[in-house]
Amino acid sequence: MNKEFKNNHKTALITGGVEGIGRAIAVRLANDGFRLAINYKDRTLEKKAGMLAKILEKNKTDVLLLKADITDEIQVRNMFKKIENRFGALDAVINNAGINQTKSLDRLNMVDFDSVMNVNLRGAVLVSKY
């Protein structure tokens, strides 16, 4: 990246930022000079989160890992308090977290549907709210 485009004092939050597209976004923003708040949902992703943070920190990126369920308003509020304490204000929010169901519509039950809506819609609204 051309140095004139470096964002040395910008901070971004990436939900679902430990794997897949979220991880790629984290790497790109780190290369662009962002400080990163990287959200992941639960303990099953802690090892991957730690490994990603080590890689990014070796490249001089300031990283804050945040385990939080974005469908839970209290956890989202607490996540933002931690971000504010560490970085101050955010410059960018990437609502990347999402899930899907690969069942056909006739096999999809409402529990599965609600789960998708809670993460993909409610989670994005809660994160954007704070």
Secondary structure, 3 states (H helix, E strand, C coil): CCHHHCCCCCEEEECCCCCHHHHHHHHHHHHCCCEEEEEECCHHHHHHHHHHHHHHHHCCCCEEEEECCCCCHHHHHHHHHHHHHHHCCCCEEECCCCCCCCCCHHHCCHHHHHHHHHHHHHHHHHHHHC
